[in-house]
Amino acid sequence: MIEASGLTKRYGSKTAVDGISFTVQPGKVTGFLGPNGAGKSTTMRMIVGLDRPTAGAVTVNGRPYAEHTAPLHEVGALLDAKAVHTGRSAANHLAAMAATHGIGKTRVREVIEMTGLATVAGKRVGGFSLGMGQRLGIASALLGDPRTLILDEPVNGLDPEGVLWVRNLVRFLASEGRTVFLSSHLMSEMALTADHIIVIGRGRIIADAPVRDIVARATGTTVRVRSPQAAQLVELLRGPDVTVSTSEVGVLEITGSTAAIIGETAAAAQLVLHELTPVAASLEDAYMSLTADSVEYHSTSTGLTDPPVAAPAGASASLEETR
């Protein structure tokens, strides 16, 4: 379990984390979301003692990280996959870490196999792709068979198979009763992986709830309606809490009402409906709504009618086996 109380971190006049309190419970995957600069990485660094809080406190499994006599057995962390001696092989890196806690060679071999590093374990880390570096970072976090996992962007650079593997891994670890705390910029992946979400913006907690509750609370109800008599239906549905938008003739997106009410209203007025579909909200919709006022850097439209198609960021690094 991770417990933070009034956790604050200031760098000169800038407050990176502003008096946040939260609990990460064992037995579930807790996602940690927020825009760039929101305070996610600083919070994770304070949890594992890499940054000292300006005020407040945070404990892992009942005590500050620095007070654990065998921290690798308590907390496994992936905060920076590049923080590895590039001249060492993956096997030597893990063996050196294991030696600090009296962890045997058998466990080193286990995590190498578990993370798919067997074929490259003898190679220098400096030659690893981004994805293989992530796998080594996850292996390091798992080395001490810890009760708590803290993973910052664990799927960064992984190919689709690797992303699925991480998803299944963290859910399995949580099912064993461990505490799993991870961040990601991939909303679709977080929606599939996390049970609970903590959202931070400008150093403060914006939301702290189960995924389904955050989605339901932040996005409201939207119903898609297609009708040749859409204009008449809009007049009948007008109200202070009902919002109607349209993307094409005869198609309405209605927020603030329900499919049942809309259908009954149309039937009573003998209006024809060709479609009446409740629109399922996504975690990404909820996240964008929650963090709209907390984003430090905003992109603007280029004004191009047909913008050029570019490869996704990091796409070249996602092919793990190409290097």
Sine and cosine of phi, psi and omega as CSV:
sin_phi,cos_phi,sin_psi,cos_psi,sin_omega,cos_omega
0.00,0.00,0.62,-0.78,0.07,-1.00
-0.91,-0.43,0.77,-0.64,0.00,-1.00
-0.77,-0.64,0.85,-0.52,0.04,-1.00
-0.91,-0.42,0.65,-0.76,-0.02,-1.00
-0.69,-0.72,0.91,-0.41,0.03,-1.00
0.85,0.53,0.52,0.85,-0.13,-0.99
-0.93,0.37,0.83,-0.56,-0.08,-1.00
-0.69,-0.73,0.64,-0.77,0.10,-1.00
-0.64,-0.77,0.84,-0.55,0.04,-1.00
-0.88,-0.47,0.62,-0.78,0.14,-0.99
-0.88,-0.47,0.99,-0.11,-0.09,-1.00
0.90,0.43,-0.84,-0.54,-0.02,-1.00
-1.00,0.04,-0.14,0.99,-0.04,-1.00
-1.00,-0.06,0.78,-0.62,0.07,-1.00
-0.99,-0.15,0.95,-0.33,-0.03,-1.00
-0.99,0.14,-0.63,0.78,0.03,-1.00
-0.75,-0.67,0.79,-0.62,-0.23,-0.97
-0.87,-0.49,0.99,0.16,0.14,-0.99
0.89,0.46,0.70,0.72,-0.06,-1.00
-1.00,0.04,0.54,-0.84,0.06,-1.00
-0.73,-0.68,0.73,-0.68,0.02,-1.00
-0.29,-0.96,0.27,-0.96,0.06,-1.00
-0.76,-0.65,0.75,-0.66,0.09,-1.00
-0.97,-0.26,0.92,-0.39,-0.13,-0.99
-1.00,0.09,0.55,-0.84,0.11,-0.99
-0.94,0.33,0.35,-0.94,0.08,-1.00
1.00,0.09,0.11,0.99,0.03,-1.00
-0.50,-0.86,0.37,-0.93,0.07,-1.00
-1.00,-0.05,0.86,-0.51,0.01,-1.00
-0.95,-0.30,0.86,-0.51,0.04,-1.00
-1.00,0.01,0.57,-0.82,-0.01,-1.00
-0.85,-0.52,0.94,-0.34,-0.13,-0.99
-0.87,-0.49,0.44,-0.90,0.08,-1.00
0.20,-0.98,0.41,-0.91,0.02,-1.00
-0.90,0.43,0.23,-0.97,0.11,-0.99
-0.84,0.54,0.71,-0.71,0.00,-1.00
0.99,0.13,0.11,0.99,-0.05,-1.00
-0.97,0.24,-0.34,0.94,-0.02,-1.00
0.91,-0.43,0.14,0.99,-0.05,-1.00
-0.89,0.45,-0.83,0.56,-0.07,-1.00
-0.89,0.45,-0.63,0.77,0.03,-1.00
-0.88,0.48,-0.67,0.74,0.02,-1.00
-0.88,0.47,-0.71,0.70,0.00,-1.00
-0.90,0.44,-0.62,0.79,0.03,-1.00
-0.90,0.43,-0.61,0.79,0.03,-1.00
-0.93,0.36,-0.55,0.83,0.01,-1.00
-0.87,0.49,-0.65,0.76,-0.04,-1.00
-0.99,-0.17,0.29,0.96,0.15,-0.99
0.98,0.22,0.21,0.98,0.02,-1.00
-0.98,0.18,-0.43,0.90,0.13,-0.99
-0.82,-0.57,0.65,-0.76,0.02,-1.00
-1.00,-0.04,0.77,-0.64,0.01,-1.00
-0.89,0.46,0.60,-0.80,0.15,-0.99
-0.95,0.32,-0.57,0.82,0.05,-1.00
-0.44,-0.90,0.28,-0.96,0.00,-1.00
0.98,0.17,-0.11,-0.99,-0.06,-1.00
-0.46,-0.89,0.36,-0.93,0.08,-1.00
-0.60,-0.80,0.69,-0.72,0.01,-1.00
-0.83,-0.56,0.45,-0.89,0.09,-1.00
-0.83,-0.55,0.85,-0.53,-0.04,-1.00
0.81,0.59,0.64,0.77,0.16,-0.99
1.00,-0.07,-0.10,0.99,0.01,-1.00
-0.50,-0.87,0.36,-0.93,0.05,-1.00
-0.86,0.52,0.54,-0.84,-0.06,-1.00
-0.80,0.60,-0.68,0.74,-0.08,-1.00
-0.91,0.41,-0.31,0.95,-0.03,-1.00
-1.00,0.00,-0.08,1.00,0.06,-1.00
-0.98,0.22,0.77,-0.64,-0.04,-1.00
-0.96,0.26,-0.44,0.90,0.04,-1.00
-0.72,-0.69,0.97,0.26,-0.14,-0.99
-0.87,0.50,-0.52,0.85,0.00,-1.00
-0.90,0.44,-0.44,0.90,0.03,-1.00
-0.99,0.14,-0.28,0.96,-0.02,-1.00
-0.99,-0.17,-0.70,0.72,-0.12,-0.99
-0.71,-0.70,0.79,-0.61,0.15,-0.99
-0.94,-0.35,0.81,-0.59,-0.10,-0.99
-0.78,-0.62,0.67,-0.74,0.18,-0.98
-0.85,-0.53,0.98,-0.20,0.00,-1.00
-0.92,-0.38,-0.52,0.86,0.02,-1.00
-0.49,-0.87,0.98,-0.21,-0.06,-1.00
-0.90,0.44,-0.32,0.95,-0.04,-1.00
-1.00,0.09,-0.10,0.99,-0.04,-1.00
-0.98,0.17,0.88,0.47,-0.05,-1.00
-0.67,-0.74,0.59,-0.81,0.08,-1.00
-0.91,0.41,0.93,-0.38,-0.12,-0.99
-0.92,0.38,-0.29,0.96,0.00,-1.00
-0.99,0.10,-0.21,0.98,0.00,-1.00
-1.00,0.05,0.40,-0.91,0.16,-0.99
-0.99,0.15,0.28,-0.96,0.03,-1.00
-0.86,0.50,-0.68,0.73,-0.02,-1.00
-0.90,0.44,-0.67,0.75,0.01,-1.00
-0.93,0.38,-0.61,0.79,0.04,-1.00
-0.87,0.49,-0.74,0.67,-0.01,-1.00
-0.92,0.39,-0.61,0.79,0.02,-1.00
-0.90,0.43,-0.62,0.78,0.03,-1.00
-0.91,0.42,-0.67,0.74,0.06,-1.00
-0.89,0.45,-0.68,0.73,-0.03,-1.00
-0.89,0.46,-0.60,0.80,-0.04,-1.00
-0.89,0.46,-0.48,0.87,-0.02,-1.00
-0.93,0.36,-0.33,0.94,-0.04,-1.00
-0.85,-0.53,0.20,0.98,0.00,-1.00
0.92,0.40,0.48,0.88,0.01,-1.00
-1.00,0.10,0.73,-0.68,-0.11,-0.99
-0.98,0.22,0.21,-0.98,-0.01,-1.00
-0.90,0.44,-0.46,0.89,0.00,-1.00
-0.88,0.47,-0.68,0.73,0.01,-1.00
-0.92,0.39,-0.59,0.81,0.05,-1.00
-0.87,0.49,-0.71,0.70,0.02,-1.00
-0.90,0.44,-0.60,0.80,-0.01,-1.00
-0.88,0.48,-0.74,0.67,-0.05,-1.00
-0.95,0.32,-0.49,0.87,0.08,-1.00
-0.90,0.44,-0.71,0.70,0.04,-1.00
-0.92,0.40,-0.68,0.74,-0.07,-1.00
-0.88,0.48,-0.57,0.82,-0.08,-1.00
-0.99,-0.15,0.14,0.99,0.08,-1.00
0.96,0.26,0.44,0.90,-0.05,-1.00
-0.99,-0.16,0.05,1.00,-0.14,-0.99
-0.82,0.57,-0.65,0.76,-0.08,-1.00
-0.98,0.22,-0.25,0.97,-0.03,-1.00
-0.86,-0.52,0.15,0.99,-0.10,-1.00
-0.86,0.51,-0.49,0.87,-0.03,-1.00
-1.00,0.00,0.00,1.00,-0.04,-1.00
-1.00,-0.03,0.44,-0.90,0.01,-1.00
-0.91,0.41,0.70,-0.72,-0.03,-1.00
-0.89,0.45,-0.48,0.88,-0.01,-1.00
-0.88,0.48,-0.34,0.94,0.01,-1.00
-0.99,-0.13,0.09,1.00,-0.04,-1.00
-0.97,0.25,0.54,-0.84,0.19,-0.98
-0.95,0.30,0.16,-0.99,0.02,-1.00
-0.86,0.51,-0.68,0.74,-0.02,-1.00
-0.90,0.44,-0.68,0.74,0.01,-1.00
-0.93,0.36,-0.54,0.84,0.09,-1.00
-0.89,0.45,-0.62,0.78,0.06,-1.00
-0.90,0.45,-0.66,0.75,0.02,-1.00
-0.89,0.46,-0.62,0.78,0.04,-1.00
-0.91,0.40,-0.64,0.77,0.04,-1.00
-0.89,0.46,-0.64,0.77,0.04,-1.00
-0.93,0.37,-0.63,0.77,0.06,-1.00
-0.86,0.51,-0.67,0.74,0.02,-1.00
-0.89,0.47,-0.65,0.76,-0.01,-1.00
-0.92,0.39,-0.53,0.85,-0.04,-1.00
-1.00,0.06,-0.18,0.98,-0.19,-0.98
-0.81,0.58,-0.69,0.72,-0.05,-1.00
-1.00,0.04,0.19,0.98,-0.04,-1.00
0.76,0.65,0.82,0.58,-0.19,-0.98
-0.97,0.23,0.35,-0.94,0.05,-1.00
-0.98,0.19,-0.35,0.93,-0.06,-1.00
-0.74,-0.67,0.72,-0.69,0.04,-1.00
-0.89,-0.46,0.75,-0.66,0.08,-1.00
-0.83,-0.55,0.92,-0.39,-0.13,-0.99
-0.81,-0.59,0.89,-0.46,0.01,-1.00
-0.99,-0.13,0.92,-0.39,-0.02,-1.00
0.79,0.62,0.84,0.55,-0.09,-1.00
-0.92,0.38,-0.38,0.93,-0.04,-1.00
-0.99,-0.11,0.10,0.99,-0.01,-1.00
-0.87,0.50,0.86,-0.50,0.04,-1.00
1.00,0.07,-0.06,1.00,-0.01,-1.00
-0.99,0.12,0.53,-0.85,0.08,-1.00
-0.98,0.20,0.12,-0.99,-0.07,-1.00
-0.81,0.59,-0.64,0.77,0.04,-1.00
-0.89,0.45,-0.63,0.77,0.01,-1.00
-0.92,0.38,-0.63,0.78,0.03,-1.00
-0.89,0.46,-0.71,0.71,0.03,-1.00
-0.89,0.46,-0.64,0.77,0.01,-1.00
-0.88,0.48,-0.70,0.71,0.01,-1.00
-0.89,0.45,-0.68,0.73,0.01,-1.00
-0.85,0.53,-0.75,0.66,-0.01,-1.00
-0.92,0.40,-0.60,0.80,-0.01,-1.00
-0.89,0.46,-0.77,0.63,-0.08,-1.00
-0.93,0.36,-0.55,0.83,0.04,-1.00
-0.94,0.34,-0.58,0.81,0.07,-1.00
-0.91,0.42,-0.70,0.71,0.00,-1.00
-0.88,0.47,-0.65,0.76,0.04,-1.00
-0.91,0.42,-0.60,0.80,0.00,-1.00
-0.91,0.42,-0.37,0.93,0.07,-1.00
-0.99,0.13,0.01,1.00,0.02,-1.00
1.00,-0.07,0.18,0.98,0.02,-1.00
-0.99,0.12,0.32,-0.95,0.08,-1.00
-1.00,-0.04,0.81,-0.58,-0.01,-1.00
-0.82,-0.58,0.87,-0.50,-0.04,-1.00
-0.80,-0.60,0.90,-0.43,-0.07,-1.00
-0.64,-0.77,0.50,-0.87,0.06,-1.00
-0.93,-0.37,0.40,-0.92,0.07,-1.00
-0.26,-0.96,0.49,-0.87,0.13,-0.99
-1.00,-0.08,-0.07,1.00,-0.01,-1.00
-1.00,-0.02,0.99,-0.12,-0.07,-1.00
-0.89,0.46,-0.64,0.77,-0.01,-1.00
-0.89,0.46,-0.62,0.78,0.01,-1.00
-0.95,0.32,-0.65,0.76,0.02,-1.00
-0.89,0.45,-0.60,0.80,0.02,-1.00
-0.89,0.46,-0.55,0.84,0.01,-1.00
-0.99,0.13,-0.38,0.92,-0.16,-0.99
-0.98,-0.21,-0.69,0.72,-0.19,-0.98
-1.00,0.08,0.54,-0.84,0.14,-0.99
-1.00,-0.09,-0.53,0.85,-0.11,-0.99
-0.70,-0.71,0.53,-0.85,-0.03,-1.00
-0.78,-0.63,0.69,-0.72,0.20,-0.98
-0.89,-0.45,0.82,-0.57,0.00,-1.00
-0.93,-0.36,0.77,-0.64,0.01,-1.00
-0.87,-0.49,0.61,-0.79,0.04,-1.00
-0.54,-0.84,0.77,-0.64,-0.05,-1.00
0.77,0.64,0.64,0.77,0.10,-1.00
0.99,0.15,0.07,1.00,-0.02,-1.00
-0.82,-0.58,0.47,-0.88,0.01,-1.00
-0.96,0.28,0.82,-0.57,0.03,-1.00
-0.99,-0.10,-0.62,0.79,-0.02,-1.00
-0.49,-0.87,0.53,-0.85,0.00,-1.00
-0.46,-0.89,1.00,-0.05,-0.14,-0.99
-0.26,-0.97,0.22,-0.98,0.12,-0.99
-0.85,0.52,0.47,-0.88,-0.05,-1.00
-0.81,0.58,-0.73,0.68,-0.07,-1.00
-0.89,0.46,-0.57,0.82,-0.01,-1.00
-0.95,0.33,-0.63,0.77,0.02,-1.00
-0.90,0.43,-0.68,0.73,0.01,-1.00
-0.90,0.44,-0.72,0.69,-0.04,-1.00
-0.91,0.41,-0.66,0.75,-0.09,-1.00
-0.96,0.27,-0.59,0.81,-0.14,-0.99
-1.00,0.08,-0.38,0.93,-0.16,-0.99
-0.92,-0.39,-0.28,0.96,-0.01,-1.00
0.94,0.34,-0.25,-0.97,-0.05,-1.00
-0.94,-0.35,0.77,-0.63,0.05,-1.00
-0.82,-0.57,0.69,-0.72,0.02,-1.00
-0.81,-0.59,0.75,-0.66,0.05,-1.00
-1.00,-0.08,0.80,-0.60,-0.04,-1.00
-0.81,-0.59,0.72,-0.70,0.10,-1.00
-0.85,-0.52,0.83,-0.55,-0.05,-1.00
-0.43,-0.90,0.62,-0.78,0.11,-0.99
-0.95,0.30,-0.14,0.99,0.01,-1.00
-0.88,-0.48,0.64,0.77,-0.08,-1.00
-0.87,0.50,-0.64,0.77,-0.04,-1.00
-0.88,0.48,-0.68,0.73,0.03,-1.00
-0.90,0.43,-0.62,0.78,0.00,-1.00
-0.91,0.42,-0.65,0.76,0.03,-1.00
-0.84,0.54,-0.68,0.73,-0.01,-1.00
-0.89,0.46,-0.60,0.80,-0.02,-1.00
-0.96,0.29,-0.45,0.89,-0.08,-1.00
-1.00,-0.06,-0.09,1.00,-0.08,-1.00
-0.83,0.56,0.67,-0.74,0.02,-1.00
-0.12,-0.99,0.25,-0.97,-0.07,-1.00
-0.90,0.44,-0.42,0.91,-0.07,-1.00
-0.95,-0.30,0.08,1.00,-0.05,-1.00
-0.96,-0.28,0.79,-0.62,0.04,-1.00
-0.88,-0.48,0.74,-0.67,-0.01,-1.00
-0.83,-0.55,0.76,-0.65,0.10,-0.99
-0.77,-0.64,0.32,-0.95,-0.01,-1.00
-0.63,-0.77,0.64,-0.76,0.01,-1.00
-0.95,-0.32,-0.29,0.96,0.04,-1.00
-0.38,-0.93,0.29,-0.96,-0.06,-1.00
-0.87,0.49,0.78,-0.63,0.05,-1.00
0.99,0.10,0.01,1.00,-0.01,-1.00
-0.88,-0.48,0.78,-0.62,-0.04,-1.00
-0.85,-0.53,0.60,-0.80,0.19,-0.98
-0.92,-0.39,0.93,-0.37,-0.14,-0.99
-0.93,-0.37,0.83,-0.56,0.04,-1.00
-0.90,-0.44,0.67,-0.74,0.04,-1.00
0.98,-0.22,0.07,1.00,0.08,-1.00
-0.71,-0.70,-0.07,-1.00,0.01,-1.00
-0.82,-0.57,0.30,-0.95,0.02,-1.00
-0.87,0.49,-0.61,0.79,-0.01,-1.00
-0.90,0.44,-0.73,0.68,-0.02,-1.00
-0.91,0.42,-0.68,0.73,-0.01,-1.00
-0.89,0.45,-0.69,0.72,0.00,-1.00
-0.90,0.45,-0.67,0.74,0.01,-1.00
-0.92,0.39,-0.62,0.79,0.02,-1.00
-0.90,0.43,-0.69,0.72,0.02,-1.00
-0.90,0.43,-0.66,0.76,-0.02,-1.00
-0.90,0.43,-0.67,0.74,-0.01,-1.00
-0.89,0.46,-0.53,0.85,-0.01,-1.00
-1.00,-0.08,0.08,1.00,0.00,-1.00
0.84,0.55,0.68,0.73,0.05,-1.00
-0.99,-0.11,0.62,-0.79,-0.03,-1.00
-0.99,0.11,0.74,-0.68,0.10,-1.00
-0.89,-0.45,0.77,-0.64,0.09,-1.00
-0.99,-0.14,-0.31,0.95,0.04,-1.00
-0.43,-0.90,0.64,-0.77,0.08,-1.00
-0.55,-0.84,1.00,-0.07,-0.18,-0.98
-0.79,-0.61,0.89,-0.46,0.17,-0.99
-0.89,0.45,0.75,-0.66,-0.04,-1.00
-1.00,-0.07,0.87,-0.50,-0.01,-1.00
-0.95,0.30,0.81,-0.59,0.05,-1.00
-0.97,0.23,0.35,-0.94,0.01,-1.00
-0.89,-0.46,0.28,-0.96,0.07,-1.00
-0.89,0.46,-0.57,0.82,0.02,-1.00
-0.88,0.47,-0.66,0.75,0.06,-1.00
-0.86,0.50,-0.72,0.69,-0.01,-1.00
-0.90,0.44,-0.68,0.73,-0.01,-1.00
-0.88,0.47,-0.72,0.69,0.00,-1.00
-0.88,0.47,-0.61,0.79,0.03,-1.00
-0.92,0.39,-0.70,0.72,-0.05,-1.00
-0.93,0.38,-0.59,0.81,-0.13,-0.99
-0.98,-0.19,0.16,0.99,-0.06,-1.00
-0.82,0.58,-0.59,0.81,-0.03,-1.00
-1.00,-0.08,0.09,1.00,-0.10,-1.00
-0.89,-0.45,0.01,1.00,-0.02,-1.00
-0.99,0.15,0.82,-0.57,-0.06,-1.00
-0.98,0.18,-0.57,0.82,-0.04,-1.00
-0.85,-0.53,0.82,-0.57,-0.01,-1.00
-0.93,-0.36,0.68,-0.73,0.10,-1.00
-1.00,0.08,0.43,-0.90,0.05,-1.00
-0.85,-0.53,0.42,-0.91,-0.01,-1.00
-0.92,0.39,0.58,-0.81,0.04,-1.00
-0.99,0.14,-0.25,0.97,-0.02,-1.00
0.99,0.16,0.10,0.99,0.01,-1.00
-0.99,0.17,0.68,-0.73,0.04,-1.00
-0.94,0.35,-0.69,0.72,0.03,-1.00
-0.82,-0.57,1.00,0.09,-0.05,-1.00
-0.89,0.46,0.55,-0.84,0.02,-1.00
-0.90,0.43,0.55,-0.84,0.01,-1.00
-1.00,0.05,0.83,-0.55,0.00,-1.00
-0.91,-0.41,0.42,-0.91,0.07,-1.00
-0.92,0.39,0.61,-0.79,0.04,-1.00
-0.84,0.54,0.52,-0.85,0.02,-1.00
-0.86,0.51,0.74,-0.68,0.03,-1.00
0.99,0.13,0.07,1.00,-0.07,-1.00
-0.87,0.50,-0.62,0.79,-0.03,-1.00
-0.92,0.39,-0.40,0.91,-0.03,-1.00
-1.00,0.01,-0.18,0.98,-0.07,-1.00
-0.98,0.20,-0.26,0.97,0.05,-1.00
-1.00,0.09,1.00,0.03,-0.22,-0.98
-0.89,0.46,-0.52,0.85,-0.15,-0.99
-1.00,-0.04,0.11,0.99,-0.07,-1.00
-0.99,0.13,-0.14,0.99,0.01,-1.00
-0.84,-0.54,0.00,0.00,0.00,0.00
